[in-house]
Amino acid sequence: MRNEESGFLKKIKSAFARTRANESTFKHLLYNPTKRLPIVIVLAVFLFCAVFAKMAYVIVVQGEELQAKAIDEWMRDVPTDAPRGVICDRNMQPLASTATRYTLYVRPSDADDKPAVARLLSDVFGYDYDSTLKKISKRTSEVTVAKSATKEQLNLVYASGLKGIYYAEKNYRYYPYGDFMTQVLGFCSSDGYGQTGLEAYYDKYLVGVNGQILSESDLVGRAYLGSSSYYMPSVAGLNLVTTLDKNIQQIVDGAVRNAVAKFEPKGVYCVVMDYDTGGIVALSEYPSFDLNSVPRDDLQTLFATSKSMTVSSVYEPGSTFKILTAASAIDAGVVSVSDRFYCAGSRMVDGKKIRCWKSKGHGSIDFAEGVEQSCNCVFMDSALRLGTSTFYDYLRKFGLTKKTGIDMTGETSGIFIAEDAVKTVDLARIGFGQAVAVTPIGLISATSSVVNGGAKVVPHLLDYLTSATGEKVYSDTQLNGERTVSASTSATMRELLTRVVENGSGKGAYVAGYRIAGKTGTAQKYENGQIASGKYYSSFLGFSLTEGAHYAVLFIVDEPKGYMYYGSLVAAPLVGDIFESAFAYLGIEPNYTGKEAELVGEPFSLSEFSGLSVTEAKRQIEKLGLYCEIDGEGDFVKAQYPLAGVTVDKRNVVLLITG
C-alpha cells in the first residue's frame, strides 16, 4: 500500500516539476527584452508613419481649404456686387446699364455711441429716432438699417466718423428708355441674372465677379482692436455692343404707336434688318411694358409680352411669301418674266376651287404683271411648274425649314407639310403663301437673300464685346452663307418688287427720290382649323435699294379693326413713313430722276365713287393713277376709303367696299 502511494506521489511531483519548468520558460519568453524590442520598434514606426501621413495630407492636400475656413471663422465679410455689363446700340448709346445703390448695416457690438448713430440715421433717412435706437441696440451681430441708399446718403453717414456702420454695394439694372426694345433687351431677376432677351442670351458675358469687404472680428462679431479691413474689388461684366440703332428704333416705335392708335389691333410687330449683313437695326412689338417696372405679379401678362413674337411665333404670311415663290420659279428656269398666264378669278386643283383675291379675275397677264398685281393664279401655276421636290429644295436653301440662329431666346422654326405628304392642291396653296407658317424673322431673313444678290444671311444682334475699359475682346463676324438664288435672279426680283411699289399695291411705301422695293400681304387667320371671319394679318415687306441704307423692313399688324385690313392700306404707308424718316436721320439725300412727278403727281381732291358700278369706279380710279382694292363681291360701290373730298396723290390706295 505504501509502495503504491509512493508511486502516485512521484507522478504528482514529476508533473509539478514540468509545470514549473514551462512557467519559467514562458516568463523567460514574455519578459525577454531582446525578443520584445523589434515588435515595439515596428509599432512605433507604424504609428509615426501614420501621424506623418496625416500631417502631410492636412498640410498639402487640405491646407488651403482649412486655411480658408479658419479665415472665414475670424473674418466678417460684406459682399460688393460686380457691375453688370452695359448693353449699347451701334453708336455706343446705353440701352441697359447698371446703377449702384448701397445697403447699410450696423453692428451693435462695434457701435460705441448708439444714440448718436440712431440720430444720424434718423436725420439722413428720415427714420423715427426711438425705433431706430431700439433696433440697433438689439443683442445681435448685425442689423440692416437702410437699403438702396444713394452715394450722397452714404457720404453723409461716413462723414460723421461714427463707428459700427458698414455698407455693401448693390447693383440694379436700369433701362434709360423704359418701354423700349422690351422683347429684345429683356430683363433681369432680382439677384441680377438675365431672364429674357439679350440679358438672358448673353448673361454669362454680362455678369461679373462679385467682390468683398473683409474685417477681423471675434466670436460675437466685435472687431479686434487695431484690426484691419481688406477690400477685394469686384470685376465688372463685359459690355455688349449691338447692331441696333436707337434712333431708327425710335422711328419704328412711332410707326407702331400710329398703327395701334389707328387700327386698334391685337398686336403689331416690326423688324428692320440690314439685308447685306443680317444685323438687326430695330425691333418693336406691341403690346409691351416698361423694363423698369416688370409686371412680375401678373405672370400671364408677363409671359405674353416678354417673349418676342418676331422670333417665337409663326403666322401664315400670305402674299409676302410670293417673293420666294417668284424667285424660286425664275431661278429654276420654269418661268420667265414675259410668260403669260390667264386668271379667271380661280383655279380648279385636285377638284377643289381655289380663288384669287380678285374674284372677277385679272384676265391675261404676264408674270411681271402677276407679281405687280399679286395674282394668286400666277403663283399657283408657278408652284405647280416647280413641283414639290424642287420647291422644297429652295425652301430649305432659304432656311425656312429650321431656325435662323438669331441670338435671341425662344426662337422657333417654320411649319411646313411633310414633303412626302404634299398634295397638288397643297402645293398650289403654298405658292401664294397659304398652307405654310413662318416666323417673321425667318421670312425677312429668307427674302433678304432674294434682294442682296443671293447670299443667305444669319440675323444677329451682337456686334462685339468690350471690357469695362473699352477694349474689344470679341467680335461677331457673321459671314454670308450659301447662295439661295443666282445674282441675275436677284437683280430680276429687285426690278419686279420695285414695280410693286411704283405701280402696284405697295404704292403707300413709295418715297420720292429713293428706290424702294416690296410686297404687300393680307392673310386670313385660322382658329381651331377654320378661317376666322374678319381676322387678318396685314403686312408689308419692303427693301430700300438706296445706297447707305440697305434695310429690309417687315411690318405686321395682327387683326386690324374694320374694313381697313389690306396690307396695302394698313402696313405699306407705315413702312413708307419709316423709310422716309430713316433716310432723313442717315442724311441720305433724295436722287430725283424726273420719274417722281409721274409716280406721285400733284395732290388732288378724291372723287365720289359710291353708287357707281365696280367696273366704272375701278376705271376712273386707274385713270387717276391710283391703285384700287375691292372688298366684297358686289357689283356696285357702297362705300370708299379715303372718303370723297380728301386730298390724295398717286401714292394713295383706294378701297372700294361693295358688300
CORHURA-V854142 format. One record per backbone hydrogen bond with DSSP energy under -0.5 kcal/mol. NH is the residue of the N-H (numbers start at 1). CO is the residue of the C=O. E is the energy in kcal/mol with one decimal. If there is no record, write none. Layout:
nh:co:e
NH:CO:E
NH:CO:E
This chain:
nh:co:e
5:1:-2.2
6:2:-2.4
7:3:-1.7
8:4:-1.9
9:5:-2.3
10:6:-1.4
11:7:-1.5
12:8:-1.9
13:9:-2.5
14:10:-2.2
15:11:-2.3
16:12:-2.6
17:13:-2.0
18:14:-1.9
19:15:-2.0
20:16:-2.1
21:17:-1.8
22:18:-2.3
23:19:-2.3
24:20:-1.9
25:21:-2.1
26:22:-2.7
27:23:-2.7
28:24:-1.9
29:25:-2.2
30:26:-2.9
31:27:-2.1
32:29:-0.6
33:31:-0.9
35:32:-0.6
36:32:-1.3
37:33:-1.7
40:36:-1.7
41:37:-2.5
42:38:-2.4
43:39:-2.4
44:40:-2.5
45:41:-2.7
46:42:-2.4
47:43:-2.5
48:44:-2.7
49:45:-2.7
50:46:-2.2
51:47:-2.6
52:48:-2.8
53:49:-2.7
54:50:-2.3
55:51:-2.5
56:52:-2.8
57:53:-2.5
58:54:-2.7
59:55:-2.8
60:56:-3.0
61:56:-0.6
61:57:-1.2
62:57:-2.1
66:62:-2.9
67:63:-2.6
68:64:-2.4
69:65:-2.0
70:66:-2.5
71:67:-2.6
72:68:-2.4
73:69:-1.6
74:70:-1.5
75:71:-1.2
76:215:-3.4
78:213:-2.2
80:211:-2.3
81:169:-1.3
85:206:-2.6
87:96:-2.5
88:86:-0.6
88:240:-3.2
89:93:-1.9
90:244:-3.5
92:89:-2.0
94:92:-0.5
95:87:-3.7
96:87:-1.6
97:174:-3.1
99:172:-2.5
101:170:-3.1
102:149:-2.0
103:168:-3.0
104:102:-0.5
104:146:-2.3
105:166:-3.0
106:143:-2.7
107:164:-2.3
108:106:-0.8
110:107:-2.1
111:107:-1.3
112:110:-1.1
114:112:-0.6
117:113:-2.0
118:114:-2.8
119:115:-2.3
120:116:-2.4
121:117:-2.5
122:118:-2.1
123:119:-2.1
124:120:-2.5
125:121:-2.5
126:122:-1.3
127:121:-0.7
132:128:-1.9
133:129:-2.7
134:130:-2.2
135:131:-1.9
136:132:-2.2
137:133:-0.6
137:134:-0.5
138:135:-1.0
140:138:-1.8
143:106:-2.2
145:104:-2.5
145:143:-0.5
146:104:-1.3
149:102:-3.0
154:150:-2.3
155:151:-2.3
156:152:-1.8
157:153:-2.0
158:154:-2.3
159:155:-1.7
160:156:-0.6
160:157:-0.9
161:158:-0.7
166:105:-2.9
166:164:-0.5
168:103:-2.1
170:101:-3.8
172:99:-2.4
174:97:-3.3
176:174:-0.6
178:175:-1.7
180:178:-1.9
185:181:-3.0
186:182:-1.9
189:193:-3.0
192:189:-1.8
195:187:-2.9
196:187:-1.3
198:184:-2.6
199:185:-2.1
199:196:-0.5
200:196:-1.3
200:197:-0.7
201:197:-2.5
202:198:-2.4
203:200:-1.3
205:202:-1.2
206:202:-2.0
207:203:-2.5
209:235:-2.2
210:208:-0.5
211:80:-2.9
212:232:-1.9
213:78:-2.2
214:212:-0.5
214:230:-3.6
215:76:-2.2
216:228:-1.1
217:74:-2.9
218:222:-2.7
221:218:-1.6
224:216:-0.9
227:224:-2.2
230:214:-3.5
232:212:-3.6
232:230:-0.6
233:231:-0.7
235:209:-2.8
236:234:-0.6
237:83:-2.7
238:205:-2.7
239:466:-3.0
240:86:-2.8
241:239:-0.6
241:464:-2.7
242:88:-2.0
242:240:-0.6
243:461:-2.1
245:281:-2.7
249:245:-2.5
250:246:-1.9
251:247:-1.6
252:248:-2.5
253:249:-2.9
254:250:-1.7
255:251:-1.7
256:252:-2.4
257:253:-2.4
258:254:-2.0
259:255:-2.1
260:256:-2.2
261:257:-2.4
262:258:-2.2
263:259:-2.6
264:260:-1.5
266:558:-2.4
267:558:-1.3
268:286:-1.8
269:556:-2.5
270:284:-2.5
271:554:-1.9
272:282:-2.9
273:552:-2.5
274:279:-2.8
275:273:-0.8
275:550:-1.6
276:550:-0.5
278:274:-3.1
280:460:-2.7
281:272:-2.7
282:272:-1.6
284:270:-2.8
286:268:-2.6
291:178:-1.1
293:290:-1.9
296:294:-2.5
298:295:-1.4
302:298:-2.6
303:299:-2.7
304:300:-2.1
305:301:-2.0
306:302:-1.7
307:303:-1.0
309:307:-0.7
311:308:-0.8
312:308:-2.1
313:309:-1.3
315:438:-2.3
317:315:-0.7
318:433:-1.8
320:317:-1.0
321:318:-1.8
322:319:-1.4
323:320:-1.1
324:321:-1.2
325:321:-1.4
326:322:-2.9
327:323:-2.2
328:324:-2.4
329:325:-2.5
330:326:-2.4
331:327:-2.6
332:328:-2.3
333:329:-0.6
333:330:-0.8
334:329:-1.8
335:329:-1.1
339:336:-1.5
341:365:-3.5
343:363:-2.6
344:342:-0.6
344:346:-0.6
347:354:-2.3
349:347:-0.7
349:352:-3.0
352:349:-2.1
354:347:-3.3
354:352:-0.6
355:353:-0.6
356:345:-2.6
359:357:-1.0
361:358:-2.1
363:343:-2.7
365:341:-2.5
365:363:-0.6
367:339:-1.9
368:337:-1.6
370:366:-2.2
371:367:-2.1
372:368:-2.3
373:369:-2.8
374:370:-0.6
375:370:-2.0
379:375:-1.3
380:376:-2.4
381:377:-2.4
382:378:-1.9
383:379:-2.2
384:380:-2.2
385:381:-2.1
386:382:-1.8
387:383:-2.1
391:387:-2.4
392:388:-2.7
393:389:-1.8
394:390:-1.9
395:391:-2.2
396:392:-2.2
397:393:-2.0
398:394:-2.6
399:396:-1.0
400:395:-1.9
401:395:-0.5
402:399:-0.9
408:406:-2.2
411:408:-0.7
412:311:-2.2
414:400:-1.0
415:437:-3.3
416:414:-0.5
421:418:-2.3
422:418:-0.6
422:419:-1.1
427:423:-2.4
428:424:-2.1
429:425:-1.8
430:426:-2.6
431:427:-1.6
432:428:-0.6
432:429:-1.1
433:430:-1.8
434:429:-2.4
437:415:-1.9
438:315:-2.4
440:313:-0.5
441:310:-2.2
443:439:-2.3
444:440:-2.4
445:441:-1.6
446:442:-2.2
447:443:-2.5
448:444:-1.2
449:445:-1.0
449:446:-0.6
450:446:-0.6
451:447:-1.1
451:448:-0.5
452:448:-2.5
454:449:-1.3
456:454:-0.5
456:482:-2.1
459:457:-0.6
460:278:-2.1
463:241:-2.7
464:241:-1.8
465:474:-2.9
466:239:-2.1
467:471:-2.4
470:467:-1.8
473:465:-2.5
474:465:-1.4
476:463:-2.8
477:475:-1.2
478:476:-1.5
481:456:-3.1
484:454:-2.8
490:486:-2.2
491:487:-2.2
492:488:-2.2
493:489:-2.5
494:490:-2.1
495:491:-1.6
496:492:-2.3
497:493:-2.7
498:494:-1.7
499:495:-1.7
500:496:-1.1
501:497:-1.1
502:498:-2.2
503:499:-2.9
504:499:-1.0
504:500:-0.8
505:372:-0.9
506:500:-1.6
507:504:-1.4
509:506:-2.1
510:507:-1.9
514:511:-1.7
516:514:-0.6
517:543:-2.9
518:497:-1.4
519:541:-1.7
521:539:-2.4
523:537:-2.4
525:535:-2.2
527:530:-3.2
530:527:-1.7
532:525:-3.2
533:531:-0.6
535:532:-1.7
537:523:-2.9
538:536:-0.6
538:557:-2.6
539:521:-3.2
539:537:-0.5
540:555:-1.8
541:519:-2.6
542:540:-0.6
542:553:-2.8
543:517:-3.4
544:551:-2.7
545:515:-2.8
545:543:-0.6
546:515:-0.6
549:546:-1.7
551:549:-2.4
552:273:-3.2
553:542:-3.0
554:271:-2.3
555:540:-2.5
555:553:-0.5
556:269:-3.0
557:538:-3.1
558:267:-3.1
558:556:-0.6
559:536:-3.0
559:557:-0.7
561:263:-2.7
565:563:-2.2
569:566:-0.9
570:566:-2.7
571:567:-0.7
572:567:-2.5
575:571:-2.0
576:572:-2.2
577:573:-2.0
578:574:-2.0
579:575:-2.7
580:576:-2.5
581:577:-2.3
582:578:-2.5
583:579:-2.7
584:580:-1.6
585:581:-2.4
586:582:-2.6
587:583:-0.7
587:584:-0.6
588:583:-2.3
589:587:-0.7
591:513:-3.0
592:590:-0.7
599:595:-2.0
600:596:-3.0
601:596:-0.6
601:597:-0.9
604:648:-2.6
606:646:-2.4
609:607:-0.5
611:637:-3.0
612:609:-2.0
614:635:-2.7
617:613:-2.8
618:614:-2.6
619:615:-1.9
620:616:-2.3
621:617:-2.4
622:618:-2.5
623:619:-1.8
624:620:-1.3
625:622:-1.1
626:621:-2.1
627:652:-1.1
629:654:-3.0
631:656:-3.0
632:630:-0.6
637:612:-2.9
638:657:-3.2
639:657:-1.5
641:655:-2.0
645:606:-2.8
646:643:-1.7
648:604:-3.0
650:600:-2.7
652:649:-1.9
654:627:-2.8
655:641:-3.6
656:629:-2.9
656:654:-0.5
657:639:-2.7
657:655:-0.5
658:631:-3.1
658:656:-0.6
659:631:-0.6
